[in-house]
């Protein structure tokens, strides 16, 4: 089951959701997930790690991803073709205590991966990342709007 993608539906404004959650990888679909809503889905592997928020400001995009108990040395962030952001890592299991009796065992551990498509106007060449208190923060400035390349042609 860990190898099968789990699908989450975006909870953003329609424009941001359409831009951000365009299918990040082939096969990133779920049984009816987002059907008819105009909201695309992202790909998640490995449990509940990597849940994220994407915030748009006037000049940038900010991504916050919750990674409780994950050391920053065990996290990798990449942006691939098509502006696909991938956050991957591993939460290691704490050392076992011999002769300990577990009454409740709910905390998860293991490898995880989360991929989402960033908006087209995110300047992926200038991304900055920091991690504090189990929260990864990425900051991506926006590219300037494209110039109007329309020109009038005189008919002779």
Backbone as ProteinMPNN parsed JSONL, in Angstrom:
{"seq_chain_A": "XXXXXXXXXXXXXXXXXXXXXXXXXXXXXXXXXXXXXXXXXXXXXXXXXXXXXXXXXXXXXXXXXXXXXXXXXXXXXXXXXXXXXXXXXXXXXXXXXXXXXXXXXXXXXXXXXXXXXXXXXXXXXXXXXXXXXXXXXXXXXXXXXXXXXXXXXXXX", "coords_chain_A": {"N_chain_A": [[0.815, -1.19, 0.0], [2.077, 1.226, 0.606], [3.405, 1.886, -1.728], [1.466, 2.726, -3.467], [-0.055, 5.569, -4.89], [-1.615, 8.122, -2.944], [-4.38, 10.28, -3.071], [-4.997, 13.721, -2.851], [-7.284, 16.433, -2.658], [-7.242, 19.744, -3.848], [-7.622, 22.689, -1.835], [-8.075, 25.412, -2.543], [-8.426, 28.701, -4.02], [-10.277, 28.75, -7.114], [-8.634, 29.525, -9.429], [-5.953, 29.346, -8.535], [-5.964, 26.707, -7.673], [-6.412, 25.393, -10.098], [-4.07, 26.028, -11.506], [-2.005, 25.138, -9.779], [-2.576, 22.473, -9.09], [-2.565, 20.972, -11.421], [-2.272, 17.893, -13.163], [0.454, 16.316, -11.733], [1.92, 14.17, -12.438], [1.909, 11.435, -14.716], [-0.879, 9.345, -14.408], [-1.713, 10.323, -11.992], [-4.316, 10.241, -10.638], [-7.526, 9.9, -9.073], [-10.211, 7.887, -7.823], [-12.741, 9.432, -8.96], [-11.868, 11.742, -7.734], [-12.006, 15.127, -7.465], [-13.569, 15.268, -9.683], [-15.454, 16.941, -12.066], [-15.246, 19.306, -10.676], [-13.38, 21.119, -11.473], [-11.034, 21.192, -10.158], [-7.85, 20.014, -10.04], [-5.707, 17.24, -9.13], [-3.009, 16.364, -6.86], [0.028, 14.461, -6.39], [0.688, 12.114, -3.871], [2.791, 10.219, -1.86], [3.287, 7.812, 0.621], [1.835, 8.209, 3.107], [0.78, 10.691, 5.506], [2.574, 12.768, 5.513], [3.997, 15.877, 4.409], [1.825, 17.496, 3.785], [0.503, 20.48, 2.481], [0.394, 24.092, 2.193], [-0.295, 26.595, -0.16], [0.392, 29.845, -0.78], [-0.501, 32.835, -2.325], [0.94, 35.92, -2.869], [1.167, 39.442, -3.666], [3.652, 39.629, -4.965], [4.857, 37.115, -4.882], [4.983, 33.489, -4.36], [4.294, 31.414, -1.626], [5.135, 28.445, -0.064], [4.171, 26.231, 2.413], [5.006, 23.369, 4.16], [4.09, 20.759, 6.239], [6.215, 18.898, 8.191], [6.524, 17.15, 10.554], [8.816, 15.983, 12.979], [10.743, 15.28, 11.126], [14.024, 15.438, 10.143], [15.878, 18.12, 8.674], [17.984, 17.267, 7.127], [17.035, 14.955, 6.088], [15.292, 15.611, 4.101], [14.409, 16.354, 0.774], [14.172, 18.718, -1.848], [12.922, 19.463, -4.995], [12.544, 20.911, -8.268], [11.082, 20.084, -11.173], [10.68, 19.403, -14.712], [8.093, 21.262, -16.276], [7.452, 22.816, -14.092], [7.072, 21.248, -11.791], [6.959, 20.743, -8.459], [8.648, 18.815, -6.108], [8.618, 17.367, -2.986], [10.41, 15.373, -0.903], [11.292, 12.775, 1.404], [12.277, 11.296, 4.555], [10.997, 10.037, 7.551], [12.518, 8.938, 10.313], [12.348, 6.043, 12.368], [12.155, 6.129, 15.887], [14.654, 4.911, 18.163], [14.191, 1.656, 19.389], [13.108, 0.702, 22.635], [14.294, -1.746, 24.698], [12.44, -4.282, 26.308], [10.224, -2.71, 26.579], [6.775, -1.971, 26.75], [4.368, -1.406, 24.489], [1.5, 0.503, 24.466], [-0.06, 2.144, 22.914], [0.323, 2.752, 19.486], [0.648, 4.906, 17.259], [2.042, 6.807, 15.773], [3.509, 7.609, 12.656], [6.075, 6.565, 10.351], [8.751, 6.54, 7.963], [9.34, 6.646, 4.35], [8.406, 9.414, 2.246], [6.728, 11.261, -0.339], [5.829, 14.138, -2.137], [4.249, 15.741, -4.766], [3.549, 18.611, -6.673], [2.225, 20.811, -9.158], [3.581, 23.921, -9.852], [2.45, 27.345, -10.231], [2.594, 28.91, -13.493], [3.833, 31.403, -13.528], [5.67, 31.391, -11.469], [8.916, 32.025, -10.346], [11.079, 29.766, -10.664], [13.8, 29.623, -10.668], [14.724, 31.199, -8.661], [14.05, 30.229, -6.174], [13.782, 29.963, -2.627], [14.552, 28.177, 0.322], [13.684, 27.181, 3.645], [13.741, 25.653, 6.873], [12.034, 25.161, 9.87], [11.056, 24.209, 13.109], [9.684, 21.898, 12.257], [8.386, 22.686, 9.935], [8.564, 23.187, 6.559], [9.464, 25.846, 4.492], [9.028, 27.371, 1.433], [9.919, 29.937, -0.761], [8.967, 31.633, -3.59], [9.583, 33.993, -5.945], [7.436, 35.926, -8.128], [7.421, 35.841, -11.688], [7.898, 38.63, -13.897], [5.037, 40.038, -15.6], [4.358, 38.894, -18.945], [5.459, 40.802, -21.777], [3.351, 42.733, -23.889], [3.123, 41.52, -26.983], [1.832, 42.181, -29.235], [1.415, 43.574, -32.395], [0.53, 46.056, -34.702], [-0.36, 45.594, -38.043], [0.079, 47.036, -41.145], [-2.095, 47.137, -43.839], [-1.561, 46.867, -47.239]], "CA_chain_A": [[0.0, 0.0, 0.0], [2.928, 2.397, 0.625], [3.826, 2.22, -3.076], [0.345, 3.257, -4.223], [-0.279, 6.976, -4.578], [-2.841, 8.575, -2.314], [-4.739, 11.499, -3.769], [-5.623, 14.775, -2.068], [-7.907, 17.454, -3.488], [-6.842, 21.095, -3.46], [-8.62, 23.495, -1.152], [-7.633, 26.753, -2.84], [-9.307, 29.391, -4.952], [-10.285, 27.992, -8.364], [-7.516, 29.783, -10.331], [-4.739, 28.778, -7.97], [-6.106, 25.25, -7.689], [-6.245, 24.919, -11.47], [-2.664, 26.165, -11.869], [-1.118, 24.393, -8.908], [-2.854, 21.063, -9.005], [-2.634, 20.271, -12.695], [-1.663, 16.595, -12.86], [1.893, 16.417, -11.569], [2.554, 13.006, -13.038], [0.949, 10.554, -15.387], [-1.491, 8.399, -13.488], [-2.034, 10.962, -10.716], [-5.76, 10.413, -10.587], [-8.182, 9.128, -8.03], [-11.571, 7.491, -8.174], [-13.674, 10.54, -8.857], [-11.324, 12.876, -7.002], [-12.026, 16.377, -8.19], [-14.358, 15.148, -10.905], [-16.487, 17.942, -12.269], [-15.07, 20.482, -9.823], [-12.372, 22.002, -12.029], [-9.858, 21.109, -9.309], [-7.008, 18.871, -10.355], [-5.15, 16.619, -7.935], [-1.562, 16.224, -6.791], [0.441, 13.105, -6.058], [1.233, 11.942, -2.531], [3.201, 8.853, -1.55], [3.854, 7.577, 1.931], [1.136, 8.652, 4.3], [0.25, 12.043, 5.671], [3.631, 13.773, 5.522], [4.085, 16.755, 3.269], [0.634, 18.311, 3.517], [1.031, 21.813, 2.255], [-0.395, 25.271, 1.859], [0.32, 27.47, -1.147], [-0.162, 31.175, -0.587], [-0.099, 33.777, -3.349], [0.958, 37.326, -2.501], [1.298, 40.27, -4.865], [4.909, 39.426, -5.679], [5.488, 35.802, -4.719], [4.238, 32.331, -3.865], [4.891, 30.826, -0.43], [4.686, 27.076, 0.185], [4.463, 25.69, 3.745], [4.739, 21.932, 4.219], [4.283, 20.216, 7.582], [7.074, 17.715, 8.231], [6.861, 16.96, 11.967], [9.726, 14.905, 13.318], [11.637, 14.978, 10.014], [15.206, 16.296, 10.147], [16.043, 18.749, 7.359], [18.94, 16.453, 6.38], [16.278, 13.858, 5.478], [14.31, 16.196, 3.19], [14.93, 16.89, -0.484], [13.216, 19.53, -2.587], [13.348, 19.664, -6.378], [11.554, 21.404, -9.215], [11.389, 19.461, -12.445], [10.036, 19.867, -15.937], [6.698, 21.641, -16.113], [7.277, 23.463, -12.788], [6.588, 20.284, -10.799], [7.679, 20.763, -7.193], [8.613, 17.547, -5.381], [9.185, 17.341, -1.637], [10.552, 13.964, -0.532], [12.118, 12.589, 2.586], [12.038, 10.125, 5.393], [10.949, 10.195, 9.004], [13.12, 7.728, 10.864], [11.749, 5.503, 13.598], [12.976, 6.273, 17.09], [15.218, 3.63, 18.589], [13.306, 0.851, 20.231], [13.557, 0.451, 23.995], [14.092, -3.152, 25.033], [11.541, -4.58, 27.42], [9.162, -1.702, 26.657], [5.469, -2.463, 26.322], [3.641, -0.336, 23.812], [0.056, 0.467, 24.651], [-0.615, 2.81, 21.734], [1.374, 2.91, 18.486], [-0.048, 5.624, 16.187], [2.923, 7.675, 14.996], [3.988, 6.965, 11.444], [7.446, 6.81, 9.959], [9.054, 5.988, 6.646], [9.594, 7.549, 3.229], [7.253, 10.106, 1.699], [6.978, 12.122, -1.492], [4.677, 14.969, -2.498], [4.511, 16.506, -5.983], [2.502, 19.509, -7.153], [2.653, 21.715, -10.217], [3.567, 25.317, -9.451], [1.921, 28.24, -11.261], [3.535, 29.221, -14.572], [4.578, 32.637, -13.285], [6.598, 31.241, -10.344], [10.299, 32.062, -10.799], [11.682, 28.6, -10.013], [15.241, 29.825, -10.585], [15.047, 32.014, -7.484], [13.383, 29.663, -5.003], [14.538, 29.904, -1.381], [13.942, 27.203, 1.242], [14.151, 27.126, 5.026], [12.945, 24.716, 7.664], [12.096, 25.417, 11.307], [9.965, 23.659, 13.916], [8.928, 20.893, 11.516], [7.671, 23.278, 8.804], [9.384, 23.595, 5.431], [8.916, 27.017, 3.817], [9.63, 27.734, 0.162], [9.495, 31.234, -1.257], [9.236, 31.761, -5.019], [9.064, 35.254, -6.481], [6.704, 35.821, -9.39], [8.03, 36.417, -12.878], [7.132, 39.787, -14.37], [4.079, 39.648, -16.639], [4.946, 38.984, -20.285], [5.161, 42.025, -22.508], [2.374, 42.595, -24.96], [3.859, 41.405, -28.23], [0.912, 42.418, -30.343], [1.757, 44.747, -33.19], [-0.425, 46.339, -35.78], [0.214, 45.422, -39.384], [-0.577, 47.877, -42.147], [-2.519, 46.411, -45.038], [-1.269, 47.677, -48.425]], "C_chain_A": [[0.863, 1.261, 0.0], [3.331, 2.824, -0.78], [2.708, 2.817, -3.911], [0.119, 4.715, -3.856], [-1.607, 7.198, -3.879], [-3.141, 9.928, -2.927], [-5.431, 12.459, -2.818], [-6.206, 15.794, -3.031], [-7.538, 18.821, -2.954], [-7.993, 21.815, -2.771], [-8.204, 24.959, -1.289], [-8.68, 27.431, -3.707], [-9.236, 28.681, -6.301], [-9.085, 28.259, -9.268], [-6.235, 29.153, -9.813], [-4.818, 27.257, -8.009], [-5.885, 24.705, -9.089], [-4.774, 24.949, -11.855], [-1.777, 25.21, -11.08], [-1.336, 22.893, -8.991], [-3.156, 20.433, -10.352], [-1.909, 18.957, -12.468], [-0.146, 16.671, -12.853], [2.622, 15.24, -12.197], [1.491, 12.167, -13.713], [0.408, 9.565, -14.37], [-1.854, 9.011, -12.157], [-3.528, 11.277, -10.684], [-6.315, 9.592, -9.448], [-9.588, 8.832, -8.451], [-12.515, 8.651, -7.925], [-13.138, 11.756, -8.148], [-11.308, 14.105, -7.882], [-12.904, 16.368, -9.423], [-15.439, 16.21, -10.958], [-16.322, 19.202, -11.45], [-14.124, 21.498, -10.43], [-11.103, 22.006, -11.211], [-9.102, 19.847, -9.669], [-6.396, 18.353, -9.058], [-3.636, 16.596, -7.999], [-1.248, 14.803, -6.358], [1.086, 13.079, -4.679], [1.603, 10.475, -2.364], [3.698, 8.811, -0.113], [3.144, 8.232, 3.095], [0.783, 10.119, 4.304], [1.324, 13.112, 5.711], [3.528, 14.649, 4.283], [2.817, 17.502, 2.925], [1.096, 19.751, 3.412], [-0.035, 22.858, 2.026], [0.396, 26.027, 0.809], [-0.382, 28.811, -1.045], [0.375, 32.078, -1.689], [-0.174, 35.181, -2.777], [1.099, 38.135, -3.786], [2.557, 39.942, -5.656], [5.518, 38.054, -5.59], [4.472, 34.718, -4.378], [5.007, 31.789, -2.666], [4.276, 29.447, -0.246], [5.108, 26.706, 1.601], [4.09, 24.214, 3.72], [5.063, 21.421, 5.616], [5.076, 18.916, 7.501], [7.494, 17.437, 9.671], [7.788, 15.766, 12.18], [10.683, 14.511, 12.212], [12.802, 15.963, 10.06], [15.414, 16.875, 8.754], [17.063, 17.993, 6.501], [18.246, 15.3, 5.659], [15.2, 14.344, 4.523], [15.028, 16.642, 1.924], [13.8, 17.615, -1.203], [13.765, 19.702, -3.991], [12.194, 20.229, -7.186], [11.965, 20.884, -10.573], [10.647, 20.092, -13.603], [8.561, 20.169, -15.69], [6.404, 22.294, -14.775], [6.708, 22.52, -11.731], [7.517, 20.297, -9.591], [7.529, 19.406, -6.533], [9.327, 17.711, -4.052], [9.218, 15.878, -1.223], [11.419, 13.876, 0.711], [11.773, 11.331, 3.34], [12.011, 10.541, 6.855], [11.419, 8.876, 9.578], [12.42, 7.329, 12.155], [12.704, 5.728, 14.758], [13.504, 4.914, 17.493], [14.262, 2.935, 19.552], [13.928, 0.679, 21.619], [13.261, -1.011, 24.322], [13.219, -3.263, 26.275], [10.468, -3.507, 27.601], [7.869, -2.32, 26.133], [4.712, -1.283, 25.725], [2.149, -0.528, 24.023], [-0.664, 1.1, 23.466], [0.545, 3.057, 20.774], [0.746, 3.563, 17.25], [0.88, 6.435, 15.298], [3.476, 6.92, 13.797], [5.433, 7.355, 11.162], [7.626, 6.22, 8.563], [9.259, 7.083, 5.611], [8.292, 8.196, 2.757], [7.693, 10.931, 0.501], [5.704, 12.863, -1.83], [5.052, 15.786, -3.72], [3.303, 17.341, -6.347], [3.086, 20.384, -8.253], [2.503, 23.151, -9.715], [2.972, 26.175, -10.567], [3.008, 28.612, -12.278], [4.367, 30.459, -14.29], [5.472, 32.584, -12.042], [8.014, 31.199, -10.896], [11.078, 30.956, -10.075], [13.2, 28.707, -9.915], [15.669, 30.6, -9.353], [14.37, 31.502, -6.214], [14.33, 29.664, -3.802], [13.793, 28.965, -0.436], [14.551, 27.355, 2.625], [13.223, 26.19, 5.782], [13.154, 25.018, 9.137], [10.862, 24.819, 11.964], [9.078, 22.704, 13.117], [8.121, 21.433, 10.344], [8.694, 23.718, 7.758], [8.704, 24.785, 4.769], [9.715, 27.278, 2.556], [9.066, 29.075, -0.26], [9.932, 31.346, -2.711], [8.702, 33.103, -5.498], [8.299, 34.997, -7.78], [7.54, 36.42, -10.518], [7.239, 37.658, -13.279], [6.161, 39.342, -15.462], [4.718, 39.787, -18.021], [4.534, 40.281, -20.966], [4.135, 41.732, -23.59], [3.127, 42.616, -26.281], [2.956, 41.569, -29.449], [1.376, 43.66, -31.096], [0.757, 44.875, -34.329], [0.288, 46.23, -37.115], [-0.607, 46.232, -40.369], [-0.888, 47.05, -43.379], [-2.264, 47.344, -46.238], [-2.235, 47.402, -49.546]], "O_chain_A": [[0.441, 2.28, -0.547], [3.578, 4.007, -1.01], [2.978, 3.37, -4.977], [0.1, 5.072, -2.678], [-2.602, 6.541, -4.187], [-2.211, 10.657, -3.273], [-6.332, 12.074, -2.074], [-5.664, 15.992, -4.119], [-7.523, 19.036, -1.742], [-9.165, 21.591, -3.072], [-8.005, 25.657, -0.295], [-9.685, 26.828, -4.083], [-8.216, 28.062, -6.604], [-8.545, 27.31, -9.836], [-5.511, 28.5, -10.565], [-3.838, 26.593, -8.345], [-5.243, 23.668, -9.257], [-4.275, 24.003, -12.465], [-0.903, 24.553, -11.645], [-0.375, 22.124, -8.965], [-3.915, 19.468, -10.43], [-0.997, 18.909, -11.641], [0.468, 17.046, -13.852], [3.822, 15.32, -12.457], [0.322, 12.189, -13.329], [1.16, 9.014, -13.566], [-2.271, 8.286, -11.254], [-3.935, 12.438, -10.701], [-5.651, 8.697, -8.926], [-10.108, 9.476, -9.361], [-13.025, 8.828, -6.818], [-13.873, 12.727, -7.967], [-10.663, 14.117, -8.93], [-12.974, 17.367, -10.139], [-16.232, 16.364, -10.029], [-17.171, 20.09, -11.516], [-14.062, 22.633, -9.957], [-10.173, 22.748, -11.529], [-9.647, 18.745, -9.611], [-6.555, 18.97, -8.005], [-3.048, 16.785, -9.064], [-2.144, 14.036, -6.005], [1.926, 13.92, -4.36], [0.812, 9.59, -2.691], [4.45, 9.688, 0.314], [3.8, 8.763, 3.991], [0.52, 10.718, 3.261], [1.001, 14.28, 5.93], [3.036, 14.217, 3.241], [2.74, 18.097, 1.85], [1.971, 20.192, 4.158], [-1.188, 22.56, 1.713], [1.623, 26.093, 0.88], [-1.599, 28.902, -1.204], [1.576, 32.086, -1.955], [-1.213, 35.595, -2.262], [1.144, 37.566, -4.877], [2.537, 39.971, -6.887], [6.586, 37.821, -6.155], [3.292, 34.981, -4.143], [6.235, 31.715, -2.694], [3.055, 29.292, -0.267], [6.279, 26.85, 1.955], [2.988, 23.853, 3.308], [6.168, 21.622, 6.12], [4.671, 17.962, 6.836], [8.683, 17.482, 9.986], [7.571, 14.685, 11.632], [11.376, 13.501, 12.337], [12.598, 17.176, 10.021], [15.157, 16.198, 7.758], [17.01, 18.072, 5.273], [18.805, 14.729, 4.723], [14.295, 13.588, 4.168], [16.109, 17.227, 1.981], [12.643, 17.196, -1.174], [14.933, 20.046, -4.168], [11.025, 20.053, -6.842], [13.047, 21.193, -11.071], [10.065, 21.171, -13.483], [7.871, 19.43, -14.988], [5.25, 22.334, -14.347], [5.943, 22.95, -10.867], [8.686, 19.922, -9.675], [6.416, 18.895, -6.408], [10.482, 18.134, -3.995], [8.181, 15.214, -1.192], [12.181, 14.791, 1.024], [11.086, 10.438, 2.845], [12.868, 11.284, 7.332], [10.805, 7.831, 9.362], [11.964, 8.175, 12.925], [13.913, 5.539, 14.626], [12.888, 3.888, 17.207], [13.626, 3.56, 20.401], [15.143, 0.528, 21.745], [12.117, -1.456, 24.233], [13.274, -2.421, 27.171], [9.867, -3.41, 28.671], [7.884, -3.1, 25.181], [4.456, -0.286, 26.401], [1.611, -1.608, 23.78], [-1.737, 0.651, 23.065], [1.614, 3.511, 21.182], [0.358, 2.872, 16.309], [0.522, 6.724, 14.156], [3.861, 5.755, 13.899], [5.936, 8.353, 11.678], [6.766, 5.499, 8.058], [9.34, 8.269, 5.933], [7.218, 7.603, 2.857], [8.871, 11.256, 0.346], [4.619, 12.282, -1.812], [6.081, 16.462, -3.712], [2.172, 16.855, -6.334], [4.286, 20.661, -8.276], [1.446, 23.546, -9.221], [2.99, 25.771, -11.73], [4.195, 28.626, -11.952], [5.499, 30.558, -14.765], [5.98, 33.617, -11.605], [8.296, 30.427, -11.812], [11.659, 31.183, -9.014], [13.824, 27.961, -9.16], [16.857, 30.651, -9.036], [14.145, 32.272, -5.28], [15.524, 29.4, -3.941], [12.563, 28.957, -0.395], [15.744, 27.618, 2.779], [12.078, 25.965, 5.388], [14.287, 25.121, 9.608], [9.756, 24.915, 11.432], [7.859, 22.704, 13.284], [7.265, 20.729, 9.808], [9.579, 24.525, 8.044], [7.502, 24.745, 4.51], [10.94, 27.393, 2.602], [7.866, 29.318, -0.131], [11.109, 31.177, -3.033], [7.493, 33.333, -5.462], [8.498, 33.977, -8.441], [8.274, 37.388, -10.316], [6.036, 37.732, -13.028], [6.432, 38.375, -16.174], [5.524, 40.691, -18.246], [3.43, 40.79, -20.77], [4.067, 40.628, -24.128], [3.707, 43.637, -26.649], [3.294, 41.14, -30.552], [1.694, 44.68, -30.485], [0.223, 43.885, -34.831], [1.404, 46.72, -37.282], [-1.833, 46.125, -40.417], [-0.024, 46.342, -43.895], [-2.713, 48.49, -46.233], [-2.128, 48.003, -50.615]]}, "name": "protein", "num_of_chains": 1, "seq": "XXXXXXXXXXXXXXXXXXXXXXXXXXXXXXXXXXXXXXXXXXXXXXXXXXXXXXXXXXXXXXXXXXXXXXXXXXXXXXXXXXXXXXXXXXXXXXXXXXXXXXXXXXXXXXXXXXXXXXXXXXXXXXXXXXXXXXXXXXXXXXXXXXXXXXXXXXXX"}
